[in-house]
Amino acid sequence: MARRDIWLLSDGRLWRVRGRRGGDGGQEVSYDFADEASAARSMIDRMMKTSAGTWRDLTEAIRQEANRRQTH
């Protein structure tokens, strides 16, 4: 089973959903939206439903790693 990654990013004005299949060198797509709640989150839901496998939310793990790096 190939790895799939999905990110939700914002620059404070626009929301971007990025998706990547196949790890670091895989095929990537991105979609820009004016709001998070309806449009961007809906895209994430569609992307997750159309791919097989189990999804893990790594948001907290990434936050903890960033905090650990800042304190060391």
PDB file of N, CA, C and O in Angstrom:
ATOM      1  N   MET A   1       0.844  -1.183   0.000  1.00  0.00           N
ATOM      2  CA  MET A   1       0.000   0.000   0.000  1.00  0.00           C
ATOM      3  C   MET A   1       0.892   1.250   0.000  1.00  0.00           C
ATOM      4  O   MET A   1       1.829   1.342   0.793  1.00  0.00           O
ATOM      5  N   ALA A   2       0.612   2.181  -0.860  1.00  0.00           N
ATOM      6  CA  ALA A   2       1.406   3.407  -0.977  1.00  0.00           C
ATOM      7  C   ALA A   2       1.028   4.403   0.112  1.00  0.00           C
ATOM      8  O   ALA A   2      -0.125   4.482   0.536  1.00  0.00           O
ATOM      9  N   ARG A   3       1.993   5.134   0.535  1.00  0.00           N
ATOM     10  CA  ARG A   3       1.776   6.179   1.536  1.00  0.00           C
ATOM     11  C   ARG A   3       1.016   7.339   0.908  1.00  0.00           C
ATOM     12  O   ARG A   3       1.242   7.691  -0.250  1.00  0.00           O
ATOM     13  N   ARG A   4       0.103   7.934   1.695  1.00  0.00           N
ATOM     14  CA  ARG A   4      -0.646   9.130   1.285  1.00  0.00           C
ATOM     15  C   ARG A   4      -0.538  10.161   2.383  1.00  0.00           C
ATOM     16  O   ARG A   4      -0.686   9.838   3.561  1.00  0.00           O
ATOM     17  N   ASP A   5      -0.279  11.403   2.003  1.00  0.00           N
ATOM     18  CA  ASP A   5      -0.180  12.503   2.961  1.00  0.00           C
ATOM     19  C   ASP A   5      -1.129  13.613   2.542  1.00  0.00           C
ATOM     20  O   ASP A   5      -1.296  13.883   1.352  1.00  0.00           O
ATOM     21  N   ILE A   6      -1.754  14.259   3.531  1.00  0.00           N
ATOM     22  CA  ILE A   6      -2.625  15.410   3.276  1.00  0.00           C
ATOM     23  C   ILE A   6      -2.287  16.483   4.301  1.00  0.00           C
ATOM     24  O   ILE A   6      -2.188  16.202   5.495  1.00  0.00           O
ATOM     25  N   TRP A   7      -2.110  17.718   3.826  1.00  0.00           N
ATOM     26  CA  TRP A   7      -1.828  18.849   4.696  1.00  0.00           C
ATOM     27  C   TRP A   7      -2.908  19.912   4.504  1.00  0.00           C
ATOM     28  O   TRP A   7      -3.448  20.077   3.410  1.00  0.00           O
ATOM     29  N   LEU A   8      -3.211  20.625   5.580  1.00  0.00           N
ATOM     30  CA  LEU A   8      -4.072  21.802   5.536  1.00  0.00           C
ATOM     31  C   LEU A   8      -3.223  22.973   6.022  1.00  0.00           C
ATOM     32  O   LEU A   8      -2.790  23.000   7.174  1.00  0.00           O
ATOM     33  N   LEU A   9      -2.990  23.935   5.140  1.00  0.00           N
ATOM     34  CA  LEU A   9      -2.116  25.073   5.425  1.00  0.00           C
ATOM     35  C   LEU A   9      -2.861  26.379   5.212  1.00  0.00           C
ATOM     36  O   LEU A   9      -3.829  26.436   4.454  1.00  0.00           O
ATOM     37  N   SER A  10      -2.402  27.438   5.891  1.00  0.00           N
ATOM     38  CA  SER A  10      -2.997  28.751   5.676  1.00  0.00           C
ATOM     39  C   SER A  10      -1.928  29.826   5.786  1.00  0.00           C
ATOM     40  O   SER A  10      -1.003  29.731   6.593  1.00  0.00           O
ATOM     41  N   ASP A  11      -2.078  30.848   4.959  1.00  0.00           N
ATOM     42  CA  ASP A  11      -1.198  32.011   5.045  1.00  0.00           C
ATOM     43  C   ASP A  11      -1.911  33.163   5.749  1.00  0.00           C
ATOM     44  O   ASP A  11      -1.426  34.294   5.738  1.00  0.00           O
ATOM     45  N   GLY A  12      -3.045  32.882   6.351  1.00  0.00           N
ATOM     46  CA  GLY A  12      -3.843  33.904   7.019  1.00  0.00           C
ATOM     47  C   GLY A  12      -4.919  34.486   6.129  1.00  0.00           C
ATOM     48  O   GLY A  12      -5.819  35.178   6.606  1.00  0.00           O
ATOM     49  N   ARG A  13      -4.833  34.214   4.850  1.00  0.00           N
ATOM     50  CA  ARG A  13      -5.818  34.717   3.888  1.00  0.00           C
ATOM     51  C   ARG A  13      -6.455  33.560   3.139  1.00  0.00           C
ATOM     52  O   ARG A  13      -7.679  33.446   3.078  1.00  0.00           O
ATOM     53  N   LEU A  14      -5.626  32.712   2.575  1.00  0.00           N
ATOM     54  CA  LEU A  14      -6.103  31.546   1.823  1.00  0.00           C
ATOM     55  C   LEU A  14      -5.775  30.259   2.560  1.00  0.00           C
ATOM     56  O   LEU A  14      -4.831  30.198   3.348  1.00  0.00           O
ATOM     57  N   TRP A  15      -6.577  29.224   2.289  1.00  0.00           N
ATOM     58  CA  TRP A  15      -6.338  27.886   2.811  1.00  0.00           C
ATOM     59  C   TRP A  15      -5.907  27.002   1.652  1.00  0.00           C
ATOM     60  O   TRP A  15      -6.505  27.042   0.577  1.00  0.00           O
ATOM     61  N   ARG A  16      -4.870  26.206   1.871  1.00  0.00           N
ATOM     62  CA  ARG A  16      -4.375  25.292   0.832  1.00  0.00           C
ATOM     63  C   ARG A  16      -4.430  23.864   1.362  1.00  0.00           C
ATOM     64  O   ARG A  16      -3.958  23.569   2.461  1.00  0.00           O
ATOM     65  N   VAL A  17      -5.014  22.990   0.558  1.00  0.00           N
ATOM     66  CA  VAL A  17      -5.010  21.553   0.836  1.00  0.00           C
ATOM     67  C   VAL A  17      -3.990  20.942  -0.111  1.00  0.00           C
ATOM     68  O   VAL A  17      -4.101  21.075  -1.330  1.00  0.00           O
ATOM     69  N   ARG A  18      -2.996  20.274   0.460  1.00  0.00           N
ATOM     70  CA  ARG A  18      -1.987  19.577  -0.344  1.00  0.00           C
ATOM     71  C   ARG A  18      -2.141  18.088  -0.121  1.00  0.00           C
ATOM     72  O   ARG A  18      -2.356  17.640   1.005  1.00  0.00           O
ATOM     73  N   GLY A  19      -2.033  17.335  -1.177  1.00  0.00           N
ATOM     74  CA  GLY A  19      -2.078  15.887  -1.082  1.00  0.00           C
ATOM     75  C   GLY A  19      -0.914  15.282  -1.844  1.00  0.00           C
ATOM     76  O   GLY A  19      -0.533  15.765  -2.910  1.00  0.00           O
ATOM     77  N   ARG A  20      -0.350  14.211  -1.279  1.00  0.00           N
ATOM     78  CA  ARG A  20       0.779  13.551  -1.940  1.00  0.00           C
ATOM     79  C   ARG A  20       0.629  12.040  -1.797  1.00  0.00           C
ATOM     80  O   ARG A  20       0.319  11.531  -0.720  1.00  0.00           O
ATOM     81  N   ARG A  21       0.850  11.346  -2.885  1.00  0.00           N
ATOM     82  CA  ARG A  21       0.781   9.887  -2.909  1.00  0.00           C
ATOM     83  C   ARG A  21       2.171   9.344  -3.198  1.00  0.00           C
ATOM     84  O   ARG A  21       2.832   9.786  -4.138  1.00  0.00           O
ATOM     85  N   GLY A  22       2.618   8.381  -2.387  1.00  0.00           N
ATOM     86  CA  GLY A  22       3.883   7.711  -2.662  1.00  0.00           C
ATOM     87  C   GLY A  22       5.081   8.229  -1.905  1.00  0.00           C
ATOM     88  O   GLY A  22       6.210   7.981  -2.327  1.00  0.00           O
ATOM     89  N   GLY A  23       4.889   8.942  -0.799  1.00  0.00           N
ATOM     90  CA  GLY A  23       6.018   9.396  -0.004  1.00  0.00           C
ATOM     91  C   GLY A  23       6.659  10.661  -0.549  1.00  0.00           C
ATOM     92  O   GLY A  23       6.052  11.388  -1.335  1.00  0.00           O
ATOM     93  N   ASP A  24       7.890  10.918  -0.124  1.00  0.00           N
ATOM     94  CA  ASP A  24       8.569  12.181  -0.432  1.00  0.00           C
ATOM     95  C   ASP A  24       8.683  12.498  -1.918  1.00  0.00           C
ATOM     96  O   ASP A  24       8.559  13.662  -2.300  1.00  0.00           O
ATOM     97  N   GLY A  25       8.909  11.522  -2.748  1.00  0.00           N
ATOM     98  CA  GLY A  25       9.060  11.776  -4.180  1.00  0.00           C
ATOM     99  C   GLY A  25       7.805  11.535  -4.983  1.00  0.00           C
ATOM    100  O   GLY A  25       7.861  11.451  -6.210  1.00  0.00           O
ATOM    101  N   GLY A  26       6.673  11.422  -4.312  1.00  0.00           N
ATOM    102  CA  GLY A  26       5.431  11.046  -4.976  1.00  0.00           C
ATOM    103  C   GLY A  26       4.733  12.176  -5.703  1.00  0.00           C
ATOM    104  O   GLY A  26       5.178  13.324  -5.702  1.00  0.00           O
ATOM    105  N   GLN A  27       3.633  11.814  -6.320  1.00  0.00           N
ATOM    106  CA  GLN A  27       2.802  12.760  -7.069  1.00  0.00           C
ATOM    107  C   GLN A  27       2.056  13.663  -6.093  1.00  0.00           C
ATOM    108  O   GLN A  27       1.462  13.188  -5.125  1.00  0.00           O
ATOM    109  N   GLU A  28       2.093  14.970  -6.356  1.00  0.00           N
ATOM    110  CA  GLU A  28       1.477  15.927  -5.448  1.00  0.00           C
ATOM    111  C   GLU A  28       0.447  16.801  -6.163  1.00  0.00           C
ATOM    112  O   GLU A  28       0.624  17.169  -7.324  1.00  0.00           O
ATOM    113  N   VAL A  29      -0.640  17.127  -5.440  1.00  0.00           N
ATOM    114  CA  VAL A  29      -1.666  18.052  -5.924  1.00  0.00           C
ATOM    115  C   VAL A  29      -1.926  19.076  -4.829  1.00  0.00           C
ATOM    116  O   VAL A  29      -1.673  18.814  -3.654  1.00  0.00           O
ATOM    117  N   SER A  30      -2.437  20.255  -5.219  1.00  0.00           N
ATOM    118  CA  SER A  30      -2.829  21.243  -4.213  1.00  0.00           C
ATOM    119  C   SER A  30      -4.052  22.006  -4.701  1.00  0.00           C
ATOM    120  O   SER A  30      -4.254  22.192  -5.901  1.00  0.00           O
ATOM    121  N   TYR A  31      -4.857  22.439  -3.747  1.00  0.00           N
ATOM    122  CA  TYR A  31      -6.095  23.167  -4.022  1.00  0.00           C
ATOM    123  C   TYR A  31      -6.165  24.346  -3.058  1.00  0.00           C
ATOM    124  O   TYR A  31      -5.904  24.181  -1.866  1.00  0.00           O
ATOM    125  N   ASP A  32      -6.511  25.525  -3.550  1.00  0.00           N
ATOM    126  CA  ASP A  32      -6.628  26.722  -2.723  1.00  0.00           C
ATOM    127  C   ASP A  32      -8.097  27.074  -2.513  1.00  0.00           C
ATOM    128  O   ASP A  32      -8.928  26.941  -3.411  1.00  0.00           O
ATOM    129  N   PHE A  33      -8.393  27.537  -1.272  1.00  0.00           N
ATOM    130  CA  PHE A  33      -9.768  27.880  -0.901  1.00  0.00           C
ATOM    131  C   PHE A  33      -9.785  29.166  -0.089  1.00  0.00           C
ATOM    132  O   PHE A  33      -8.808  29.514   0.575  1.00  0.00           O
ATOM    133  N   ALA A  34     -10.904  29.860  -0.155  1.00  0.00           N
ATOM    134  CA  ALA A  34     -11.059  31.116   0.582  1.00  0.00           C
ATOM    135  C   ALA A  34     -11.400  30.886   2.051  1.00  0.00           C
ATOM    136  O   ALA A  34     -11.142  31.752   2.887  1.00  0.00           O
ATOM    137  N   ASP A  35     -11.977  29.727   2.376  1.00  0.00           N
ATOM    138  CA  ASP A  35     -12.319  29.466   3.768  1.00  0.00           C
ATOM    139  C   ASP A  35     -12.011  28.023   4.142  1.00  0.00           C
ATOM    140  O   ASP A  35     -12.021  27.123   3.302  1.00  0.00           O
ATOM    141  N   GLU A  36     -11.737  27.830   5.426  1.00  0.00           N
ATOM    142  CA  GLU A  36     -11.366  26.508   5.912  1.00  0.00           C
ATOM    143  C   GLU A  36     -12.568  25.603   6.132  1.00  0.00           C
ATOM    144  O   GLU A  36     -12.592  24.465   5.663  1.00  0.00           O
ATOM    145  N   ALA A  37     -13.550  26.105   6.836  1.00  0.00           N
ATOM    146  CA  ALA A  37     -14.614  25.249   7.354  1.00  0.00           C
ATOM    147  C   ALA A  37     -15.352  24.458   6.285  1.00  0.00           C
ATOM    148  O   ALA A  37     -15.465  23.237   6.395  1.00  0.00           O
ATOM    149  N   SER A  38     -15.844  25.109   5.279  1.00  0.00           N
ATOM    150  CA  SER A  38     -16.660  24.369   4.315  1.00  0.00           C
ATOM    151  C   SER A  38     -15.839  23.798   3.176  1.00  0.00           C
ATOM    152  O   SER A  38     -15.890  22.592   2.932  1.00  0.00           O
ATOM    153  N   ALA A  39     -15.100  24.610   2.488  1.00  0.00           N
ATOM    154  CA  ALA A  39     -14.442  24.181   1.259  1.00  0.00           C
ATOM    155  C   ALA A  39     -13.199  23.331   1.509  1.00  0.00           C
ATOM    156  O   ALA A  39     -13.099  22.226   0.975  1.00  0.00           O
ATOM    157  N   ALA A  40     -12.262  23.815   2.300  1.00  0.00           N
ATOM    158  CA  ALA A  40     -11.008  23.090   2.500  1.00  0.00           C
ATOM    159  C   ALA A  40     -11.234  21.778   3.242  1.00  0.00           C
ATOM    160  O   ALA A  40     -10.698  20.746   2.839  1.00  0.00           O
ATOM    161  N   ARG A  41     -12.003  21.798   4.298  1.00  0.00           N
ATOM    162  CA  ARG A  41     -12.272  20.563   5.058  1.00  0.00           C
ATOM    163  C   ARG A  41     -13.062  19.563   4.222  1.00  0.00           C
ATOM    164  O   ARG A  41     -12.857  18.357   4.358  1.00  0.00           O
ATOM    165  N   SER A  42     -13.943  20.027   3.377  1.00  0.00           N
ATOM    166  CA  SER A  42     -14.685  19.128   2.487  1.00  0.00           C
ATOM    167  C   SER A  42     -13.744  18.422   1.511  1.00  0.00           C
ATOM    168  O   SER A  42     -13.912  17.236   1.230  1.00  0.00           O
ATOM    169  N   MET A  43     -12.757  19.152   0.998  1.00  0.00           N
ATOM    170  CA  MET A  43     -11.777  18.553   0.091  1.00  0.00           C
ATOM    171  C   MET A  43     -10.971  17.487   0.817  1.00  0.00           C
ATOM    172  O   MET A  43     -10.720  16.416   0.265  1.00  0.00           O
ATOM    173  N   ILE A  44     -10.567  17.769   2.036  1.00  0.00           N
ATOM    174  CA  ILE A  44      -9.829  16.778   2.820  1.00  0.00           C
ATOM    175  C   ILE A  44     -10.666  15.523   3.017  1.00  0.00           C
ATOM    176  O   ILE A  44     -10.168  14.409   2.851  1.00  0.00           O
ATOM    177  N   ASP A  45     -11.927  15.696   3.368  1.00  0.00           N
ATOM    178  CA  ASP A  45     -12.823  14.540   3.543  1.00  0.00           C
ATOM    179  C   ASP A  45     -12.914  13.719   2.261  1.00  0.00           C
ATOM    180  O   ASP A  45     -12.856  12.490   2.310  1.00  0.00           O
ATOM    181  N   ARG A  46     -13.056  14.384   1.115  1.00  0.00           N
ATOM    182  CA  ARG A  46     -13.138  13.658  -0.165  1.00  0.00           C
ATOM    183  C   ARG A  46     -11.851  12.905  -0.462  1.00  0.00           C
ATOM    184  O   ARG A  46     -11.885  11.759  -0.910  1.00  0.00           O
ATOM    185  N   MET A  47     -10.715  13.549  -0.213  1.00  0.00           N
ATOM    186  CA  MET A  47      -9.428  12.899  -0.470  1.00  0.00           C
ATOM    187  C   MET A  47      -9.253  11.660   0.416  1.00  0.00           C
ATOM    188  O   MET A  47      -8.756  10.632  -0.044  1.00  0.00           O
ATOM    189  N   MET A  48      -9.656  11.758   1.665  1.00  0.00           N
ATOM    190  CA  MET A  48      -9.513  10.633   2.573  1.00  0.00           C
ATOM    191  C   MET A  48     -10.453   9.487   2.201  1.00  0.00           C
ATOM    192  O   MET A  48     -10.075   8.319   2.296  1.00  0.00           O
ATOM    193  N   LYS A  49     -11.654   9.808   1.788  1.00  0.00           N
ATOM    194  CA  LYS A  49     -12.629   8.767   1.433  1.00  0.00           C
ATOM    195  C   LYS A  49     -12.259   8.025   0.162  1.00  0.00           C
ATOM    196  O   LYS A  49     -12.633   6.863   0.000  1.00  0.00           O
ATOM    197  N   THR A  50     -11.528   8.672  -0.749  1.00  0.00           N
ATOM    198  CA  THR A  50     -11.202   8.032  -2.020  1.00  0.00           C
ATOM    199  C   THR A  50      -9.894   7.247  -1.975  1.00  0.00           C
ATOM    200  O   THR A  50      -9.463   6.708  -2.994  1.00  0.00           O
ATOM    201  N   SER A  51      -9.271   7.176  -0.825  1.00  0.00           N
ATOM    202  CA  SER A  51      -8.036   6.396  -0.714  1.00  0.00           C
ATOM    203  C   SER A  51      -8.214   5.288   0.307  1.00  0.00           C
ATOM    204  O   SER A  51      -8.861   5.463   1.339  1.00  0.00           O
ATOM    205  N   ALA A  52      -7.634   4.160  -0.002  1.00  0.00           N
ATOM    206  CA  ALA A  52      -7.747   2.993   0.879  1.00  0.00           C
ATOM    207  C   ALA A  52      -6.788   3.138   2.053  1.00  0.00           C
ATOM    208  O   ALA A  52      -5.832   3.912   2.005  1.00  0.00           O
ATOM    209  N   GLY A  53      -7.059   2.389   3.088  1.00  0.00           N
ATOM    210  CA  GLY A  53      -6.139   2.342   4.217  1.00  0.00           C
ATOM    211  C   GLY A  53      -6.640   3.101   5.417  1.00  0.00           C
ATOM    212  O   GLY A  53      -7.741   3.652   5.420  1.00  0.00           O
ATOM    213  N   THR A  54      -5.802   3.117   6.440  1.00  0.00           N
ATOM    214  CA  THR A  54      -6.108   3.771   7.700  1.00  0.00           C
ATOM    215  C   THR A  54      -5.378   5.101   7.774  1.00  0.00           C
ATOM    216  O   THR A  54      -4.202   5.198   7.421  1.00  0.00           O
ATOM    217  N   TRP A  55      -6.079   6.116   8.231  1.00  0.00           N
ATOM    218  CA  TRP A  55      -5.495   7.450   8.338  1.00  0.00           C
ATOM    219  C   TRP A  55      -5.113   7.733   9.780  1.00  0.00           C
ATOM    220  O   TRP A  55      -5.806   7.314  10.706  1.00  0.00           O
ATOM    221  N   ARG A  56      -4.001   8.450   9.969  1.00  0.00           N
ATOM    222  CA  ARG A  56      -3.568   8.896  11.290  1.00  0.00           C
ATOM    223  C   ARG A  56      -3.382  10.403  11.249  1.00  0.00           C
ATOM    224  O   ARG A  56      -2.776  10.932  10.317  1.00  0.00           O
ATOM    225  N   ASP A  57      -3.900  11.094  12.254  1.00  0.00           N
ATOM    226  CA  ASP A  57      -3.717  12.539  12.374  1.00  0.00           C
ATOM    227  C   ASP A  57      -2.410  12.771  13.125  1.00  0.00           C
ATOM    228  O   ASP A  57      -2.294  12.418  14.299  1.00  0.00           O
ATOM    229  N   LEU A  58      -1.440  13.359  12.459  1.00  0.00           N
ATOM    230  CA  LEU A  58      -0.116  13.571  13.036  1.00  0.00           C
ATOM    231  C   LEU A  58       0.101  14.999  13.524  1.00  0.00           C
ATOM    232  O   LEU A  58       1.230  15.374  13.842  1.00  0.00           O
ATOM    233  N   THR A  59      -0.946  15.789  13.588  1.00  0.00           N
ATOM    234  CA  THR A  59      -0.829  17.195  13.963  1.00  0.00           C
ATOM    235  C   THR A  59      -0.131  17.366  15.302  1.00  0.00           C
ATOM    236  O   THR A  59       0.817  18.144  15.406  1.00  0.00           O
ATOM    237  N   GLU A  60      -0.577  16.657  16.323  1.00  0.00           N
ATOM    238  CA  GLU A  60      -0.007  16.813  17.660  1.00  0.00           C
ATOM    239  C   GLU A  60       1.436  16.315  17.703  1.00  0.00           C
ATOM    240  O   GLU A  60       2.268  16.926  18.373  1.00  0.00           O
ATOM    241  N   ALA A  61       1.749  15.249  17.025  1.00  0.00           N
ATOM    242  CA  ALA A  61       3.120  14.729  16.983  1.00  0.00           C
ATOM    243  C   ALA A  61       4.066  15.747  16.344  1.00  0.00           C
ATOM    244  O   ALA A  61       5.194  15.927  16.803  1.00  0.00           O
ATOM    245  N   ILE A  62       3.607  16.401  15.297  1.00  0.00           N
ATOM    246  CA  ILE A  62       4.431  17.412  14.627  1.00  0.00           C
ATOM    247  C   ILE A  62       4.637  18.620  15.535  1.00  0.00           C
ATOM    248  O   ILE A  62       5.734  19.176  15.596  1.00  0.00           O
ATOM    249  N   ARG A  63       3.580  19.026  16.241  1.00  0.00           N
ATOM    250  CA  ARG A  63       3.693  20.145  17.184  1.00  0.00           C
ATOM    251  C   ARG A  63       4.703  19.835  18.279  1.00  0.00           C
ATOM    252  O   ARG A  63       5.544  20.671  18.609  1.00  0.00           O
ATOM    253  N   GLN A  64       4.620  18.631  18.844  1.00  0.00           N
ATOM    254  CA  GLN A  64       5.534  18.243  19.914  1.00  0.00           C
ATOM    255  C   GLN A  64       6.973  18.229  19.423  1.00  0.00           C
ATOM    256  O   GLN A  64       7.871  18.671  20.139  1.00  0.00           O
ATOM    257  N   GLU A  65       7.205  17.732  18.224  1.00  0.00           N
ATOM    258  CA  GLU A  65       8.563  17.705  17.662  1.00  0.00           C
ATOM    259  C   GLU A  65       9.083  19.118  17.442  1.00  0.00           C
ATOM    260  O   GLU A  65      10.249  19.395  17.722  1.00  0.00           O
ATOM    261  N   ALA A  66       8.239  20.015  16.947  1.00  0.00           N
ATOM    262  CA  ALA A  66       8.654  21.405  16.751  1.00  0.00           C
ATOM    263  C   ALA A  66       8.995  22.060  18.076  1.00  0.00           C
ATOM    264  O   ALA A  66       9.982  22.791  18.161  1.00  0.00           O
ATOM    265  N   ASN A  67       8.204  21.815  19.114  1.00  0.00           N
ATOM    266  CA  ASN A  67       8.484  22.366  20.441  1.00  0.00           C
ATOM    267  C   ASN A  67       9.777  21.793  21.018  1.00  0.00           C
ATOM    268  O   ASN A  67      10.552  22.514  21.648  1.00  0.00           O
ATOM    269  N   ARG A  68      10.008  20.510  20.806  1.00  0.00           N
ATOM    270  CA  ARG A  68      11.213  19.874  21.299  1.00  0.00           C
ATOM    271  C   ARG A  68      12.455  20.498  20.636  1.00  0.00           C
ATOM    272  O   ARG A  68      13.465  20.739  21.296  1.00  0.00           O
ATOM    273  N   ARG A  69      12.363  20.748  19.353  1.00  0.00           N
ATOM    274  CA  ARG A  69      13.505  21.347  18.635  1.00  0.00           C
ATOM    275  C   ARG A  69      13.783  22.769  19.100  1.00  0.00           C
ATOM    276  O   ARG A  69      14.935  23.202  19.141  1.00  0.00           O
ATOM    277  N   GLN A  70      12.715  23.500  19.453  1.00  0.00           N
ATOM    278  CA  GLN A  70      12.900  24.889  19.905  1.00  0.00           C
ATOM    279  C   GLN A  70      13.570  24.957  21.271  1.00  0.00           C
ATOM    280  O   GLN A  70      14.282  25.917  21.564  1.00  0.00           O
ATOM    281  N   THR A  71      13.351  23.957  22.104  1.00  0.00           N
ATOM    282  CA  THR A  71      13.909  23.986  23.454  1.00  0.00           C
ATOM    283  C   THR A  71      15.293  23.362  23.520  1.00  0.00           C
ATOM    284  O   THR A  71      15.941  23.442  24.563  1.00  0.00           O
ATOM    285  N   HIS A  72      15.765  22.751  22.457  1.00  0.00           N
ATOM    286  CA  HIS A  72      17.105  22.127  22.462  1.00  0.00           C
ATOM    287  C   HIS A  72      18.065  22.848  21.576  1.00  0.00           C
ATOM    288  O   HIS A  72      19.225  22.452  21.470  1.00  0.00           O
TER     289      HIS A  72
END
